[in-house]
């Protein structure tokens, strides 16, 4: 049960990191003059 809990935490963390990364890349693509 503990291993499954750790795996779920890592999967959620991975999804958050992926969403933030894609959001940042999308923001940079939409606002190229600021970078």
C-alpha distance matrix in Angstrom:
0.0 3.8 5.5 5.2 6.3 8.8 10.0 10.7 12.6 14.5 15.4 16.7 18.6 20.1 21.3 22.9 24.6 25.8 27.2 28.9 30.4 31.8 33.1 34.9 36.4 37.6 39.1 40.9 42.2 43.5 45.1 46.5 49.5 47.4 46.0
3.8 0.0 3.8 5.4 5.0 6.3 8.7 9.9 10.7 12.5 14.3 15.5 16.7 18.4 20.2 21.4 22.7 24.4 26.0 27.2 28.7 30.5 31.7 33.1 34.8 36.3 37.6 39.2 40.8 42.1 43.5 44.8 47.6 45.4 43.9
5.5 3.8 0.0 3.8 5.4 5.1 6.2 8.6 9.9 10.7 12.3 14.3 15.3 16.4 18.4 20.1 21.0 22.4 24.4 25.8 26.8 28.6 30.2 31.5 32.9 34.5 36.1 37.5 38.9 40.5 41.9 43.0 46.0 43.9 42.2
5.2 5.4 3.8 0.0 3.8 5.5 5.1 6.2 8.7 9.9 10.4 12.3 14.2 15.2 16.5 18.4 19.9 20.9 22.5 24.4 25.6 26.9 28.5 30.2 31.5 32.7 34.5 36.2 37.3 38.7 40.5 41.8 44.8 42.9 41.4
6.3 5.0 5.4 3.8 0.0 3.8 5.5 5.2 6.3 8.8 10.0 10.7 12.4 14.3 15.5 16.7 18.5 20.1 21.3 22.8 24.4 26.0 27.1 28.7 30.4 31.7 33.0 34.8 36.3 37.5 39.0 40.5 43.4 41.2 39.9
8.8 6.3 5.1 5.5 3.8 0.0 3.8 5.4 5.1 6.3 8.7 10.0 10.6 12.3 14.3 15.5 16.5 18.3 20.1 21.2 22.4 24.4 25.7 26.9 28.6 30.2 31.5 33.0 34.6 36.1 37.4 38.6 41.4 39.2 37.6
10.0 8.7 6.2 5.1 5.5 3.8 0.0 3.8 5.4 5.1 6.1 8.6 9.8 10.4 12.3 14.3 15.2 16.3 18.3 20.0 20.9 22.4 24.2 25.6 26.8 28.4 30.1 31.5 32.8 34.4 36.0 37.1 40.2 38.2 36.6
10.7 9.9 8.6 6.2 5.2 5.4 3.8 0.0 3.8 5.5 5.1 6.2 8.5 9.8 10.6 12.4 14.2 15.3 16.5 18.4 19.9 21.1 22.4 24.3 25.8 26.9 28.5 30.3 31.5 32.8 34.5 35.9 39.0 37.0 35.7
12.6 10.7 9.9 8.7 6.3 5.1 5.4 3.8 0.0 3.8 5.5 5.2 6.1 8.6 10.0 10.6 12.3 14.2 15.4 16.5 18.2 20.1 21.0 22.5 24.3 25.7 26.9 28.6 30.3 31.5 32.8 34.3 37.1 34.9 33.6
14.5 12.5 10.7 9.9 8.8 6.3 5.1 5.5 3.8 0.0 3.8 5.5 5.0 6.0 8.6 9.8 10.4 12.1 14.1 15.3 16.2 18.2 19.7 20.9 22.3 24.1 25.5 26.8 28.4 30.0 31.3 32.4 35.4 33.3 31.7
15.4 14.3 12.3 10.4 10.0 8.7 6.1 5.1 5.5 3.8 0.0 3.8 5.4 5.0 6.2 8.7 9.9 10.5 12.3 14.3 15.3 16.5 18.2 19.9 21.1 22.4 24.2 25.8 26.9 28.4 30.1 31.4 34.5 32.7 31.3
16.7 15.5 14.3 12.3 10.7 10.0 8.6 6.2 5.2 5.5 3.8 0.0 3.8 5.4 5.1 6.3 8.7 9.9 10.6 12.4 14.2 15.4 16.4 18.3 20.0 21.0 22.4 24.4 25.7 26.8 28.4 30.0 33.0 31.0 30.0
18.6 16.7 15.3 14.2 12.4 10.6 9.8 8.5 6.1 5.0 5.4 3.8 0.0 3.8 5.4 5.1 6.2 8.6 9.9 10.6 12.2 14.3 15.3 16.5 18.3 19.9 21.0 22.6 24.3 25.6 26.8 28.2 31.0 28.8 27.5
20.1 18.4 16.4 15.2 14.3 12.3 10.4 9.8 8.6 6.0 5.0 5.4 3.8 0.0 3.8 5.4 5.1 6.1 8.6 9.9 10.5 12.2 14.1 15.3 16.4 18.1 19.8 21.1 22.5 24.2 25.6 26.7 29.8 28.0 26.4
21.3 20.2 18.4 16.5 15.5 14.3 12.3 10.6 10.0 8.6 6.2 5.1 5.4 3.8 0.0 3.8 5.5 5.1 6.1 8.6 9.8 10.6 12.1 14.2 15.4 16.3 18.1 20.0 21.0 22.3 24.1 25.6 28.7 27.1 25.9
22.9 21.4 20.1 18.4 16.7 15.5 14.3 12.4 10.6 9.8 8.7 6.3 5.1 5.4 3.8 0.0 3.8 5.4 5.1 6.1 8.5 10.0 10.4 12.2 14.2 15.2 16.3 18.3 19.9 20.9 22.3 23.9 26.8 24.8 23.9
24.6 22.7 21.0 19.9 18.5 16.5 15.2 14.2 12.3 10.4 9.9 8.7 6.2 5.1 5.5 3.8 0.0 3.8 5.5 5.2 6.0 8.6 9.8 10.5 12.2 14.1 15.2 16.5 18.3 19.8 21.0 22.1 25.0 23.0 21.5
25.8 24.4 22.4 20.9 20.1 18.3 16.3 15.3 14.2 12.1 10.5 9.9 8.6 6.1 5.1 5.4 3.8 0.0 3.8 5.5 5.1 6.2 8.5 9.9 10.6 12.1 14.1 15.4 16.5 18.2 19.9 20.9 24.2 22.7 21.2
27.2 26.0 24.4 22.5 21.3 20.1 18.3 16.5 15.4 14.1 12.3 10.6 9.9 8.6 6.1 5.1 5.5 3.8 0.0 3.8 5.5 5.3 6.0 8.5 9.9 10.4 12.1 14.2 15.3 16.3 18.1 19.8 22.9 21.4 20.6
28.9 27.2 25.8 24.4 22.8 21.2 20.0 18.4 16.5 15.3 14.3 12.4 10.6 9.9 8.6 6.1 5.2 5.5 3.8 0.0 3.8 5.5 5.0 6.1 8.6 9.8 10.4 12.2 14.2 15.1 16.3 17.9 20.7 18.7 17.8
30.4 28.7 26.8 25.6 24.4 22.4 20.9 19.9 18.2 16.2 15.3 14.2 12.2 10.5 9.8 8.5 6.0 5.1 5.5 3.8 0.0 3.8 5.4 5.2 6.2 8.6 9.9 10.7 12.3 14.2 15.4 16.2 19.3 17.7 16.2
31.8 30.5 28.6 26.9 26.0 24.4 22.4 21.1 20.1 18.2 16.5 15.4 14.3 12.2 10.6 10.0 8.6 6.2 5.3 5.5 3.8 0.0 3.8 5.4 5.1 6.0 8.5 9.8 10.4 12.1 14.1 15.2 18.6 17.6 16.5
33.1 31.7 30.2 28.5 27.1 25.7 24.2 22.4 21.0 19.7 18.2 16.4 15.3 14.1 12.1 10.4 9.8 8.5 6.0 5.0 5.4 3.8 0.0 3.8 5.5 5.1 6.1 8.7 9.9 10.4 12.2 14.1 17.1 15.8 15.4
34.9 33.1 31.5 30.2 28.7 26.9 25.6 24.3 22.5 20.9 19.9 18.3 16.5 15.3 14.2 12.2 10.5 9.9 8.5 6.1 5.2 5.4 3.8 0.0 3.8 5.4 5.0 6.2 8.6 9.8 10.5 11.8 14.7 13.0 12.1
36.4 34.8 32.9 31.5 30.4 28.6 26.8 25.8 24.3 22.3 21.1 20.0 18.3 16.4 15.4 14.2 12.2 10.6 9.9 8.6 6.2 5.1 5.5 3.8 0.0 3.8 5.4 5.1 6.2 8.6 9.9 10.4 13.8 13.0 11.6
37.6 36.3 34.5 32.7 31.7 30.2 28.4 26.9 25.7 24.1 22.4 21.0 19.9 18.1 16.3 15.2 14.1 12.1 10.4 9.8 8.6 6.0 5.1 5.4 3.8 0.0 3.8 5.5 5.1 6.1 8.6 10.1 13.5 13.2 12.8
39.1 37.6 36.1 34.5 33.0 31.5 30.1 28.5 26.9 25.5 24.2 22.4 21.0 19.8 18.1 16.3 15.2 14.1 12.1 10.4 9.9 8.5 6.1 5.0 5.4 3.8 0.0 3.8 5.4 5.1 6.1 8.4 11.2 10.2 10.5
40.9 39.2 37.5 36.2 34.8 33.0 31.5 30.3 28.6 26.8 25.8 24.4 22.6 21.1 20.0 18.3 16.5 15.4 14.2 12.2 10.7 9.8 8.7 6.2 5.1 5.5 3.8 0.0 3.8 5.5 5.1 5.7 8.8 8.1 7.3
42.2 40.8 38.9 37.3 36.3 34.6 32.8 31.5 30.3 28.4 26.9 25.7 24.3 22.5 21.0 19.9 18.3 16.5 15.3 14.2 12.3 10.4 9.9 8.6 6.2 5.1 5.4 3.8 0.0 3.8 5.6 5.7 9.4 10.1 9.6
43.5 42.1 40.5 38.7 37.5 36.1 34.4 32.8 31.5 30.0 28.4 26.8 25.6 24.2 22.3 20.9 19.8 18.2 16.3 15.1 14.2 12.1 10.4 9.8 8.6 6.1 5.1 5.5 3.8 0.0 3.8 6.1 8.9 9.7 10.7
45.1 43.5 41.9 40.5 39.0 37.4 36.0 34.5 32.8 31.3 30.1 28.4 26.8 25.6 24.1 22.3 21.0 19.9 18.1 16.3 15.4 14.1 12.2 10.5 9.9 8.6 6.1 5.1 5.6 3.8 0.0 3.8 5.6 6.0 7.6
46.5 44.8 43.0 41.8 40.5 38.6 37.1 35.9 34.3 32.4 31.4 30.0 28.2 26.7 25.6 23.9 22.1 20.9 19.8 17.9 16.2 15.2 14.1 11.8 10.4 10.1 8.4 5.7 5.7 6.1 3.8 0.0 3.8 5.5 5.6
49.5 47.6 46.0 44.8 43.4 41.4 40.2 39.0 37.1 35.4 34.5 33.0 31.0 29.8 28.7 26.8 25.0 24.2 22.9 20.7 19.3 18.6 17.1 14.7 13.8 13.5 11.2 8.8 9.4 8.9 5.6 3.8 0.0 3.8 5.6
47.4 45.4 43.9 42.9 41.2 39.2 38.2 37.0 34.9 33.3 32.7 31.0 28.8 28.0 27.1 24.8 23.0 22.7 21.4 18.7 17.7 17.6 15.8 13.0 13.0 13.2 10.2 8.1 10.1 9.7 6.0 5.5 3.8 0.0 3.8
46.0 43.9 42.2 41.4 39.9 37.6 36.6 35.7 33.6 31.7 31.3 30.0 27.5 26.4 25.9 23.9 21.5 21.2 20.6 17.8 16.2 16.5 15.4 12.1 11.6 12.8 10.5 7.3 9.6 10.7 7.6 5.6 5.6 3.8 0.0
